[in-house]
Amino acid sequence: MSDAPCPLVEAAEAAMLRSLVDPEHALRAAGTVLAAARRAGAHEAEAVALRAMALADRELGDLDSAEHHLRAAIAVPGAPRERVAQARLSLVTVRTELGHPLQALRVAALAWAYLRPLDRAKLDTQRAVALAHLGRHQEAIASCDRALRALVHAPGTVDDRRFLAGGLLNRGLVRCWRGEWEAAMRDLTACLEISQHAGLRHLARLSAANLPFLAVRRGDIAGAFHYYREAEDTLFGYPERLATMRADFAGALLAAHLPGEARAMLDLAVPDLESCGARVALAEARLKLAQVELLTGDPHRALQVGEQAAEELAGQERTSWLPLAREVVLRSRLALGPVTPELVSDLIACADELEDGLAQLPGAAALRLTAAEAALAVDDHPAASAQLARLTRHAGVDERPDEPFFGGRLAGEWQVPAPVRQHALALEAALREDVPGAFRAVREGLAEVGEGVECFDDPSVRAHAARAGERLAAFGLSLAVRDGRPDDVFEWAERWRAVTAPAHGSPALDPERLRAELGSGTLVEFVIDGESLLAVLVCGDRVLLRWLGGVRAVEEAVVRLRYALRRHGERRDWSGSAGPDGANDLEVAAQEVDRLLFRPLDAELGDGPLVVVPVGALHTLPWSALPCLRERPVGVAASAAGWLRARARQDRRGEDAPRVAAAAGPGLTHAHAEVAHVLACHRLAAEIPARGGRVLDALGEVDVLHLAAHGVFHARSPLMSGITLDDGLLMAYDLLTLERAPELVVLSACNSGMSRAPVEGAPLGLPGTFLAQGTSCVIAGMVPVQDEAARAVMSTFHELVAVGQPPDAALAAAAAKTGVYEFTCFGAGDRPLY
């Protein structure tokens, strides 16, 4: 047989170039050339056509077909060595994405000798991907640098531009993981410009799709979600690319300490990565998912997914990733219990493995502290002391070495995050019964957290510091509870809340100012200590501490009350009343929660306004339904400091009448009638369209905003909660860019007030987001509520507000009058708007 005629080779090469911009058309064209080449015995054209089909397969997310076609190209008898080497060049990336980066490097080595210098540069861009997945980031950057120096002087064909842009993209992503944000942005921007100029629309989309990841890593959460929505549209129809983007975005969200939002991304990404066969990205996504499951409270699932990720990473010979998978498996076992000496040994060994990889030093320190605490749980004090000593031996050294990574295990000890070091010092002091020393160590550690978490360049280090700060604050709170002095417990509860959610708290709370602002009212701050629930009361000139009982009993009682209230609402007729069975079930459930939470406080609670600071499951409690709180003004705050901050905002408007806006969302029978009644109650009021942009504009202009619309709450990803408007969901993350917020926001929507507590701290979700952005008071529903009931209670509420009742008192009176207890007042609503 003769060699390939030139026209067939040219047609195959044209199909190969077409695969970059129109993979479906390229796949059909290459198939036609392949059939013709085989009939003609044109070996070179056959090899090129198979490579073109592989490139189109890869762009379409079919990695298994891409590998099949590339191996067929390599096996074409009589194909020129250079064409075989070019097929191997393309196989490098496919093998990497299929989960075999080490094998991909071996394929690259086989191709090298038969490639021209320019193709070797292109091969270097592909090698960089494999090196990066193996954790060899410095080598990956060097490989990209070498490739880019050659490609920038290439003739400028579409293929040359593709590899130039791809090299910039790969280098930019590696730089991003290394925390080199500005350099990463320059590379991604250059990639985007080259791709757009060359007509490489898909590569341009891929570059743009990395912007959500980079935005999170730079700390721009609101911008990241904006880029994410654009990337979803951009990558529609490319499931493997879209899934990879979501997994990368999830990793950045996880590093930014948003595990719930990361989980939402991974729930979408993992199934698509499985179906596409993208095994490298899948193993990484599973590892992230295991970490997320553990952080969001499901150690059973975390253990299962972590073990699967470890198995996949081991099969891919990615040894630098294995300690991370082992860590999440061990932490899951620890959470599930029991603690055993063998588990303690495994934790210490894993901490040693993490410490051997310099990039994981903060995680190694945190795990070593966990190992010390586990050792104490099994009374192995020598092991605990040895691990604590590893974390504290340089605590008294004033100066750090100029170069932190100067080799040897000692280098890792300089990378112990301050909260971990101080926690270890506090534990050592507590073991010596030096309680003042333990408190001092915790205070010093929290001071460093407050001053410097954001000064770390690497988001993963910031995340470790933040989590370690939460654990350190919780340890200080446990010391205060053990000591038993009410003032100290209150101080440390506020310190803990300030660390878990800084937007809602402050460590520098002035107790005298709090008492003055409370006046005749009372503040009850709930605290969890182990399996026990406690309450701190601030009333008049007293601070009192009361033990309420077991946490589990309260959690179960709250669930029963929410169920009973929901059934009560479903049985309620149009007039607002409910049948006797529904009302009786509600009363029984409400009285049980009353008994658990407030009966121990009866003597001190008084009958004035009440501010409650919930914890754990109490964030989901419909407070208005409790018998002892009916007709009583109640405000729910994330912290005492947060309540003071919200109350101070009430003075901004002065004596002017409030400007009111209202919008009626879709799918609610009485929404427009409800809005009409709201507008009739207020002097300066106007209806606005229920569209996201107009609502966001109104939030920056008015003093009161009322939204009558359905709400969607995602318990495990609260920033994904939202209100349904005519043009889609107004998400909690959409509110992060607000420069001004209304004094009062009323969310007449199902579940809009639901919140989840990060590490049992301050609430997230729509009310928490509004309060963090500057709103003083939010009225929102805690359980699903029927349209008629929402209209009844909201109409009465606005009538009372308009005649001078404060929002908290107006809601209490409206709920008592209508029997609609589904709504709660968040923040500070104790001052009238008129």
Secondary structure, DSSP 8 states (H G I E B T S, - for coil): -----HHHHHHHHHHHHHTTT-HHHHHHHHHHHHHHHHHHT-HHHHHHHHHHHHHHHHHTT-HHHHHHHHHHHHT-TT--HHHHHHHHHHHHHHHHHTT-HHHHHHHHHHHHTTS-HHHHHHHHHHHHHHHHHTT-HHHHHHHHHHHHHHHTTS---HHHHHHHHHHHHHHHHHHHHTT-HHHHHHHHHHHHHHHHHHT-HHHHHHHHHTHHHHHHHTT-HHHHHHHHHHHHHHTTT-HHHHHHHHHHHHHHHHHTT-HHHHHHHHHHHHHHHHHHT-HHHHHHHHHHHHHHHHHTT-HHHHHHHHHHHHHHHHHTT-TTTHHHHHHHHHHHHHHHS---HHHHHHHHHHHHHHHHSGGGHHHHHHHHHHHHHHHHHTT-HHHHHHHHHHHHTTTT-----SSS--SSTHHHHTT--HHHHHHHHHHHHHHTT-HHHHHHHHHHHHHHHHHHGGG-SSHHHHHHHHHHHHHHHHHHHHHHHHHT-HHHHHHHHHHHHHHH-GGG--S---HHHHHHHHTT-EEEEEEEETTEEEEEEEETTEEEEEEEEEHHHHHHHHHHHHHHHHHHHHH--TTS---HHHHHHHHHHHHHHHHHHTGGGHHHH-SS-EEEE--GGGGG--GGGSGGGTTS-EEE-S-HHHHHHHHHGGGSSTTS--EEEEEE-TT-TTHHHHHHHHHHH-SEEEE--S-HHHHHHHHTT-SEEEEES-EE--TT-GGG-EEEETTEEEEGGGGGG-S---SEEEEESTTTT----GGG-S--SHHHHHHHTT-SEEEEESS---HHHHHHHHHHHHHHHHTT--HHHHHHHHHHHHT---EEEEE---S---
